[in-house]
Amino acid sequence: KRITRKEALALLQRFENLSITYVPVDPTSVLSFAIDQKLSAYDASYAWLARSRQYELMTHDQKLRRAAG
């Protein structure tokens, strides 16, 4: 099922109103972390950021949780 243009624009507006903070990551550190932890670069970026900021990573993925901890 496809959404209408109006629905898509409304969803985009809702997304833009979220209080999301974009935080840059160090690509070299993330890649090294991904290799060391045997994670995808995508998953490693979340784990690396959580670890570097001392945040708890909320995930059901046990491997990812261990890497972040």
C-alpha positions in Angstrom: 0.0 0.0 0.0 1.3 3.4 -0.9 0.7 6.6 1.1 -0.5 9.7 -0.5 1.6 12.8 -1.1 -0.3 14.6 1.6 0.4 11.8 4.1 4.1 11.7 3.1 4.4 15.4 3.6 2.6 15.2 7.0 5.0 12.4 8.1 8.0 14.4 7.0 6.8 17.4 9.0 6.3 15.2 12.1 9.8 13.8 11.6 11.3 17.3 11.3 9.6 18.4 14.5 11.3 15.6 16.5 14.1 16.8 18.8 16.8 14.7 17.2 20.4 15.7 17.8 22.9 14.5 15.1 26.2 13.6 16.5 29.2 13.0 14.2 31.3 9.9 14.8 34.9 9.2 14.0 34.7 6.9 10.9 38.2 5.3 11.5 37.3 4.5 15.1 33.9 3.1 14.2 35.4 0.9 11.4 38.1 -0.4 13.8 35.4 -1.0 16.4 33.2 -2.8 13.9 36.1 -5.1 12.8 37.1 -5.8 16.4 33.6 -6.6 17.5 32.5 -8.3 14.3 29.7 -5.9 13.7 28.4 -4.1 10.6 29.6 -0.5 10.4 26.0 0.5 10.8 25.6 -1.3 14.1 29.1 -0.4 15.3 28.3 3.3 14.9 25.5 3.0 17.4 27.5 0.9 19.8 30.6 3.1 19.5 28.6 6.3 20.1 26.9 4.8 23.2 30.2 3.6 24.5 32.0 6.9 23.8 29.3 8.9 25.5 28.8 6.4 28.3 25.1 6.0 27.3 23.1 2.8 27.7 22.3 1.4 24.3 18.7 0.1 24.2 18.5 -2.9 21.9 17.2 -6.4 21.8 20.4 -7.5 20.0 22.5 -9.1 22.6 25.8 -9.0 20.6 25.3 -5.3 20.0 24.4 -4.7 23.7 27.6 -6.4 24.8 29.7 -4.4 22.3 28.3 -1.2 23.6 28.8 -2.1 27.3 
